Amino acid sequence: MKIMVTGGAGFIGSAVVRQAIRENLEIVNVDALTYASCIENVASVSNSPNYAFEHVDIRDRAALDRVFEGHKPDAVMHLAAESHVDRSIDGPSDFIETNINGTFNMLEAARAYWQDCGRPDGFRFHHISTDEVFGTLSDDKEELFTEQTSYDPRSPYSASKAASDHLVRAWHETYGLPVVLTNCSNNYGPYHFPEKLIPVVILNALEGKALPIYGDGSNVRDWLYVEDHADALLTVIRHGKIGRSYNIGGENERTNLELVTTLCRILDDLRPRDGGPYENLITFVTDRPGHDARYAIDPTRIRDELGWRPSVTIEEGLRKTVQWYLDNEEWWRPLQKRDGVGKRLGTG
């Protein structure tokens, strides 16, 4: 199977690329190499005969047509997106252009290619999205996002992803394009760009800086180890039912404060600090506008229909993640110089 992966130099996309190459699949990595992409993320597989890279922006329809015609993929995994909520608050236009218009271009290029190939039954367009499209949940632990949950996005980022989800479903219903969709919970793990919460906490701690927590730290997220997510996505592209959506969760709900204190304890163990416990560096800062209170996924469908469930516990995954950052300073150090990294964004 040859899979065209958009955003394959990003955090989740690169995990998919590395996993797919390990499984002897052919990969065409399509990435614009924007600020959050890093070609080093796929350096370990770049010499594989099963790997090809195309420096292409999904907003460029003509370039997408050339990639489809030149590589003739059997399937598409569409991960390319602007994904940082704080940046979407400060500059929503990039999110509209990439997440909505870019997805439109992908759908039209894929449809043209699929039709030109005679509408092969085996073709798949897999759209990867987020649980943030569903809005926010209450504190009731019985309340979870399912595939039937109504959409209620609260940020420019989640609104743009919700729009892209609707486009994908419309192209299936109107044109018959064979699609599958997935909505995932918060990812973490190796190669996570250092502007998101977990890498910010790890890297700030190593430099003795404040560990910022929005509001009172009570916001809850369901954390999914990125390599588990990659495994789930490859399961869906192979076995998911056409027209079906699958929620992918880590079954690991934690408040932001619980998450940060866990990271501090792991760091205390792996890299003790002369100035005392890392927890002393925790600082509560003004919350961001429209901050959703809780996300949590019901993964029953993907578990029952496709036999997938996460394999990495939050404790194991966080320890592996901290150790990876300790071992890979040459990867994250240059990224700290990129635009906006290390600054407070999304204040409205």
N, C-alpha and C positions, 0 to 999 in steps of 0.2 A: 504494500500500500504506500502510495506517495501522498503526503499531506502538505498542503500549503498552510503555514502558520504565520499569521500576521502578528506583529509585536513580539517576535521570537527572541529579541535581544533585551526584552524587559524582564521583570521579576518573575511573573508566573509563566510567561511565554518561554523564557529560557529553560525553566524547569521542565516544561513539556518537551522542548527540543532535546534536551539531554536525555530524558527518559525514553523518548521515541527512538533515538539513535541506539540506545542500549538494547532496545527491543527489536533492532534491525529493520525499522521502518525507514522509508525515504522521506526527507524533510526539505522543503523549500522555505527558508526563513525570509519573510518580507518585513523589513523594518526601516523606518525613516531615521532612526538614530537621533531622536530628540533628547532633551536634557536628561530624562530618566532612563534612557536606554544605555546599555553598556555592552559592546561587542565582546568584551572579555568574559561575559556571562556564558558564552558558548564556545570559548576557546578550547575546552577539553574535547569537543566533538568536531571542531571546524575542519580537521583534516580527514574526516571520514568520507569515504566515497559516496555515502548515502546522504551527504549534507550539501546544500547549496544556499548561498546568501544573495538576496536581491535588495539593494539599497533603494527602497521605493516608499513613497508616502501614499497612504490609502486615499488621500484627497486627489490624487492624480489618476484619473480614470484610464487615460491612454497607457500609462505605465503598467497599471494592473492588467489591462488586456494583453500587453506584451508578456507579462509573467505567466498568465494562464496559457497563452498560446505556446510559449517557449518550454514550459515545464509539464504541462498537461497533468495536473494533480488529480488524484482520485477523490480527494476530500479537502475541505477547507476548515481550519480552526481559527476563528476570528477573535483574537485577543487584543489587537492594537486599540488603545484608548488612552485618553487623558483620564487619570484616576485619582488625583489628590484633591480631596474635598476642599481643603483650605485654599488651594490655588484656584479652584472653581469659583470661590467667593470673590476673590480679587480680580479674576480675569475669565469670565464665563465664555467669552467668544471662542476661545480655543477648544472648549469642550463641545460647543455646538458644531463647530466645523469638523472636528475629528470624529466625535462619537456619533453624531447624527449624519452629517453629510458624508463622512468617510464610510460609515456602514452602508449608506445608500449606494455609494460607488462600488463597494464590495459586492453587494447583492446584485447590482446590475451587471457587473463584470462576470460574476459567477453564473448568473442566469444566461447571459449570452454564450458563455463557454459551454455550459450544460446543454443548451439547446443545439448548438453547433455540433456537439458530440452525439446527438441523437437521444438526448435525455436518458443517459444510462441509469439503470435502477440502483447501482451501487454508489452513486455520487451522494455526498453529504456536505451540507453547509452547517457547521457547528458554531453557534454564536455563544460566546462566553460573557456572562453578565454578573451582576452583584445582587446581594440581598437588600442593598440599600434602596432599590426601587420600591420596596414594600413599605417604606416609611419607618415607623417606630412601634415598639411593643410596650405593653404595660409591665409591671413588676410580677405579674402572675406567671409563675414558671410553667404553667400548663399552656400558655399562649405561645405559639410558635408560628413561624412563617411556613406555609405549605405552598404547593404549586397553584393552589386556588386562591391564595391571599390577594386581595385587591391591591392595585398599585397606588402608592401614596408618597411619591418622592418629595423630599424636603430641601434639597440643595441643588444648585445648578448641575453638579456632577451627577447625582442620582436621577435628576430629571432628564438629562441627556442620555443616560443609559436606559431609562425607561422608554424613551422615544425610540432608541435603537432596537429594543426588544419588540416593540410594536411593529416596526418596519419589517423585521425578520418574519414575524407571524403573518403579516399582510402579504409578503412575497410568497409565502407558502400557500396561503388560501387563494390568492388571486392568480398566481402564475404556476403553482404546483411545484415550486422549488423545494427539493427535499431538505428540510432543515431539522435540526435539534437545538435545544437551548438549555443552558445551565445557569443557575444563579448561586453564587458561592458566598460563604461567610468570610470574615477577615482572614487573610493569609499572613503567614510569617515564615521565616526560615532564612537560609543562606541566600545571598545576593539581593536582599531587600534594600531598595534605594534608601539612603540615609536621610530621608525627610519624614518617614513614617514613625509612629510611636515607638515600636520596639527597637529599631536601630538608633533612634534618637536617644533613648534611655541608655542603651549600652554604650554608645560613643561619648555621650555627655559624661556618664559615670567614669569612664576611663580617663577623661580629662579633668575630672573634679568639678564639673560644671553642674548647675542646677538641673534637676530632673523635672521638667514641667508637666503638670497634670491639669487638664482643663476642668474648671468648675470644682466640684468636691470629689471627683474621681469615681462617682457612682454609676457612670454610663457603662452599660454591659455589652460585651461583644462575644460572639462565638468564634473561637480561634481555630484555624485549620492550617496544619503544617503544609507548606507549599508542595512538597514532594508527594504527599497524599493527594493533594488536589490534582497534580499532574496525572497521577495514576487514575483518578476518577474521570478526568477529561478524556483520556485515551480509552477508558472503558465505554464511555458514552459514544464516542465517535465510531467505535466498532459495533456496539450492541444496542445503542439507544433506538427507540421507536421513532420513526419519522413523524414530525409535527408535535412531538412530546417535549416537555420541559422537565428538568430534574434539578432539585435543590441539593446542593452539596455543602454539608456542614461538618465541623470538627467535633461536635458534641462536647465542647469545652467552653462553657460560659464562664466568663470572669469579668468583674468590674475592672475598670482601668487602674484603680488603686491596687486591687489584688494582683493584677498583672505586673505592675511596676515593683511592688514589694517582693514578688517572687523573683523577678530579675535581679533585684538588689541582693537577695540571699544567695542566688547562684553566683553572682559576681564576688560576694564576700568569700565564697568557697574557692572559686577558681582564680581570682586575682585580688587578694586581700588589699585593703586600702589603709595606708598609714594614718589617715585622718579619722578612722573609725568606720562604722557600717555605712554602706552606700545609701541606706534608707534616710540618713540624715540630710541627703542632698535633695530630697523630694520637696518640690515647691508647687503650690496650687496657684494657677493663673486664671485670668478671666476667661470664661467659657467662650467658645466660638458661636456665632449666630446659627440658630436652627439645629443645634446639636441633638441628634436622635438619642433617646434615652436607652433603648435596648434593641439589639438584634439577636435572634436565635432561630435556628433552622430545624425543621422536622425533616430528617433525611430518609423517611420510611420508603418513599418511592424508589430511590436509587438502590436502597438496601434490598428491598423485596423483589424488584424487577430485574436488577442487574447484578445483585450479589456483592455490591461494594459497600465498604464502611471504612472509616479512618483507622490507621494502624498505629499512629504515633500519639501518645498522650501529651497533654499540655506540658507536664513536668519534663518529660523526656525531650520534647521538641524545643522547649525554651533552653534547656541545657545544651543541646546540640547547636542551637542558634548562637548562644553566647560564645561557645567554644569556637565556632566558625569565625566570628568576628575577631576573637582574640588571635586566631591563626592567620587572618587574611587582611592585615593592615594595608598591604600594598594594593588591595582592591578598593577599600573604602576611603583611604586617605585622599586620593585625587578627586573623588566625587564630592568631597566636602567643599571644594572650590567652585562648584557649579552654581549657577544663578538661583538664589533663593534658599539654598540649603543652609541650615543653621539660623535662619531668621524666622521670626514669628509672622505667619501668614494667616489670611482669612479672618481678619478682625472686623470686616464689614465696612 
